[in-house]
């Protein structure tokens, strides 16, 4: 069993002994600690916390524990039921709440779940704030409310509110989308996206929607991370159904992958690249993505006269850098689109609407649009970790080995060569080292990644 406490929240596999997996006792412990932290931040206010979850099997169990614990801590609770991560983030702001908890393990398999913690702005806690929550949890320095001070629970649905906010965005051209008469497919991996994305498409004027894995049962139809190797059957369905474009989202709908009409992968890195190209063509400005994202965003940004900046991996780090540089769009190369005109959170609903606006106005087929962007290829690899592996020591040694190249060490080690790069870092969400390499061809990217993997294995040995 696994329990990981990081900047990405409290994440673990369901079951097992307390402290070894995400057991019911751990859910209560960390929820109570979070509630105590929120109360400390707002000592003179009645505390309201928004709770939403994806469709995974453990969701109802975890949700009931979280909602009851928050009530037991004296917090008012706005219970959204099944809701996407960006929907929950928006609801925190709309409700003028002091915080929020999203119950999702994102792209992890069905045995995982997590508490992802939000501040009063509907944004993820930073490292320092998260550390305070963990300290409160470890010391059990929280106190439950007396019977007359228990918090009330209010059930609300924010799906329609979120969709309307997307429709109201200035760069979302509903008329152009409707007039394009698109046939669109959506693979929602049998989670909450199966409810939300078809509803969004209908609201955008898309009448012909091919629903793939849209039953929100939590029984994931394939490995939930929207990578090409997990989408072979989806791509075949899209090709055979003669759709104009296919979208794939992860279980909590904050990552967006695109499949072209011919079944070819648009490449999840290029979800952000293409949407940024559209946004920058209308509202020039700066962009941000993380260190593991493609150079293509930098190229597109500079083409439009803006400045590109790289941030450490993690949505909270990207958001902080976006605010510091006044970026008009940013995100992560895993298909995470952050559009400040909407809110500071990865949002696949915003991504779908902006991409369809771009596609409609371009007059191109999806595969033709992809060819208008510079070609880079990323090889994404990982090494499973065991307790005896000294990851930090390995990263120091790799930095020394390649010290003659440009090395960035704000988040793991990124080695920048003349026309390619490799980034190695310890994952916040899984017990692995991620090794991402980008080069002008996939063969070269794979070769670079394997060279680095061999270096690491030699150091481990």
ChimeraX attribute file (.defattr): number of C-alpha atoms within 10 A of each C-alpha:
attribute: neighborCount
match mode: 1-to-1
recipient: residues
	/A:1	15
	/A:2	16
	/A:3	23
	/A:4	20
	/A:5	17
	/A:6	17
	/A:7	22
	/A:8	23
	/A:9	26
	/A:10	24
	/A:11	27
	/A:12	26
	/A:13	22
	/A:14	21
	/A:15	16
	/A:16	13
	/A:17	13
	/A:18	13
	/A:19	14
	/A:20	16
	/A:21	22
	/A:22	27
	/A:23	20
	/A:24	17
	/A:25	14
	/A:26	19
	/A:27	22
	/A:28	19
	/A:29	19
	/A:30	23
	/A:31	25
	/A:32	26
	/A:33	26
	/A:34	28
	/A:35	29
	/A:36	23
	/A:37	22
	/A:38	22
	/A:39	20
	/A:40	11
	/A:41	14
	/A:42	12
	/A:43	10
	/A:44	8
	/A:45	10
	/A:46	13
	/A:47	22
	/A:48	27
	/A:49	27
	/A:50	32
	/A:51	31
	/A:52	28
	/A:53	30
	/A:54	30
	/A:55	28
	/A:56	27
	/A:57	18
	/A:58	20
	/A:59	20
	/A:60	16
	/A:61	10
	/A:62	23
	/A:63	22
	/A:64	11
	/A:65	17
	/A:66	24
	/A:67	26
	/A:68	20
	/A:69	22
	/A:70	30
	/A:71	23
	/A:72	21
	/A:73	25
	/A:74	25
	/A:75	26
	/A:76	22
	/A:77	24
	/A:78	24
	/A:79	24
	/A:80	21
	/A:81	20
	/A:82	29
	/A:83	28
	/A:84	33
	/A:85	29
	/A:86	25
	/A:87	28
	/A:88	30
	/A:89	31
	/A:90	25
	/A:91	29
	/A:92	25
	/A:93	19
	/A:94	13
	/A:95	14
	/A:96	16
	/A:97	21
	/A:98	25
	/A:99	29
	/A:100	33
	/A:101	29
	/A:102	28
	/A:103	33
	/A:104	27
	/A:105	27
	/A:106	25
	/A:107	19
	/A:108	20
	/A:109	18
	/A:110	21
	/A:111	15
	/A:112	23
	/A:113	27
	/A:114	28
	/A:115	27
	/A:116	22
	/A:117	25
	/A:118	26
	/A:119	21
	/A:120	22
	/A:121	20
	/A:122	28
	/A:123	23
	/A:124	27
	/A:125	22
	/A:126	19
	/A:127	14
	/A:128	10
	/A:129	16
	/A:130	21
	/A:131	15
	/A:132	14
	/A:133	21
	/A:134	21
	/A:135	14
	/A:136	19
	/A:137	21
	/A:138	12
	/A:139	9
	/A:140	14
	/A:141	12
	/A:142	16
	/A:143	13
	/A:144	16
	/A:145	15
	/A:146	10
	/A:147	9
	/A:148	7
	/A:149	13
	/A:150	18
	/A:151	22
	/A:152	16
	/A:153	18
	/A:154	11
	/A:155	11
	/A:156	12
	/A:157	17
	/A:158	19
	/A:159	20
	/A:160	14
	/A:161	14
	/A:162	23
	/A:163	21
	/A:164	13
	/A:165	13
	/A:166	24
	/A:167	20
	/A:168	13
	/A:169	15
	/A:170	10
	/A:171	17
	/A:172	21
	/A:173	19
	/A:174	21
	/A:175	12
	/A:176	17
	/A:177	23
	/A:178	19
	/A:179	11
	/A:180	18
	/A:181	14
	/A:182	20
	/A:183	17
	/A:184	23
	/A:185	29
	/A:186	25
	/A:187	27
	/A:188	30
	/A:189	28
	/A:190	25
	/A:191	32
	/A:192	27
	/A:193	32
	/A:194	24
	/A:195	18
	/A:196	22
	/A:197	27
	/A:198	23
	/A:199	16
	/A:200	23
	/A:201	24
	/A:202	13
	/A:203	17
	/A:204	24
	/A:205	17
	/A:206	21
	/A:207	15
	/A:208	15
	/A:209	18
	/A:210	18
	/A:211	16
	/A:212	20
	/A:213	21
	/A:214	22
	/A:215	19
	/A:216	21
	/A:217	17
	/A:218	19
	/A:219	16
	/A:220	22
	/A:221	17
	/A:222	16
	/A:223	16
	/A:224	22
	/A:225	21
	/A:226	25
	/A:227	17
	/A:228	16
	/A:229	9
	/A:230	14
	/A:231	21
	/A:232	14
	/A:233	12
	/A:234	22
	/A:235	24
	/A:236	13
	/A:237	17
	/A:238	26
	/A:239	19
	/A:240	12
	/A:241	15
	/A:242	14
	/A:243	21
	/A:244	22
	/A:245	25
	/A:246	30
	/A:247	23
	/A:248	31
	/A:249	27
	/A:250	30
	/A:251	33
	/A:252	29
	/A:253	28
	/A:254	26
	/A:255	27
	/A:256	28
	/A:257	29
	/A:258	27
	/A:259	27
	/A:260	23
	/A:261	25
	/A:262	20
	/A:263	24
	/A:264	17
	/A:265	20
	/A:266	23
	/A:267	22
	/A:268	22
	/A:269	25
	/A:270	27
	/A:271	26
	/A:272	30
	/A:273	30
	/A:274	24
	/A:275	26
	/A:276	29
	/A:277	23
	/A:278	21
	/A:279	19
	/A:280	21
	/A:281	14
	/A:282	11
	/A:283	14
	/A:284	19
	/A:285	20
	/A:286	23
	/A:287	27
	/A:288	29
	/A:289	32
	/A:290	22
	/A:291	28
	/A:292	28
	/A:293	27
	/A:294	26
	/A:295	24
	/A:296	19
	/A:297	27
	/A:298	20
	/A:299	18
	/A:300	23
	/A:301	23
	/A:302	15
	/A:303	13
	/A:304	16
	/A:305	13
	/A:306	17
	/A:307	18
	/A:308	21
	/A:309	19
	/A:310	20
	/A:311	23
	/A:312	18
	/A:313	20
	/A:314	20
	/A:315	25
	/A:316	20
	/A:317	18
	/A:318	26
	/A:319	26
	/A:320	16
	/A:321	21
	/A:322	27
	/A:323	13
	/A:324	9
	/A:325	16
	/A:326	14
	/A:327	22
	/A:328	21
	/A:329	26
	/A:330	31
	/A:331	30
	/A:332	28
	/A:333	25
	/A:334	23
	/A:335	28
	/A:336	25
	/A:337	29
	/A:338	31
	/A:339	24
	/A:340	17
	/A:341	12
	/A:342	16
	/A:343	17
	/A:344	27
	/A:345	26
	/A:346	27
	/A:347	27
	/A:348	29
	/A:349	28
	/A:350	26
	/A:351	28
	/A:352	26
	/A:353	24
	/A:354	27
	/A:355	25
	/A:356	26
	/A:357	23
	/A:358	23
	/A:359	23
	/A:360	22
	/A:361	14
	/A:362	13
	/A:363	11
	/A:364	12
	/A:365	15
	/A:366	23
	/A:367	18
	/A:368	13
	/A:369	16
	/A:370	19
	/A:371	10
	/A:372	9
	/A:373	16
	/A:374	14
	/A:375	14
	/A:376	18
	/A:377	21
	/A:378	26
	/A:379	20
	/A:380	17
	/A:381	16
	/A:382	17
	/A:383	14
	/A:384	10
	/A:385	14
	/A:386	10
	/A:387	7
	/A:388	7
	/A:389	13
	/A:390	12
	/A:391	19
	/A:392	12
	/A:393	12
	/A:394	17
	/A:395	20
	/A:396	13
	/A:397	15
	/A:398	20
	/A:399	20
	/A:400	12
	/A:401	11
	/A:402	15
	/A:403	11
	/A:404	10
	/A:405	14
	/A:406	13
	/A:407	19
	/A:408	14
	/A:409	16
	/A:410	11
	/A:411	17
	/A:412	21
	/A:413	21
	/A:414	26
	/A:415	20
	/A:416	17
	/A:417	14
	/A:418	8
	/A:419	10
	/A:420	20
	/A:421	23
	/A:422	24
	/A:423	24
	/A:424	26
	/A:425	21
	/A:426	20
	/A:427	17
	/A:428	17
	/A:429	21
	/A:430	16
	/A:431	17
	/A:432	17
	/A:433	20
	/A:434	20
	/A:435	24
	/A:436	24
	/A:437	30
	/A:438	26
	/A:439	25
	/A:440	14
	/A:441	15
	/A:442	15
	/A:443	13
	/A:444	17
	/A:445	23
	/A:446	20
	/A:447	15
	/A:448	20
	/A:449	26
	/A:450	16
	/A:451	11
	/A:452	19
	/A:453	19
	/A:454	11
	/A:455	15
	/A:456	19
	/A:457	11
	/A:458	10
	/A:459	15
	/A:460	13
	/A:461	6
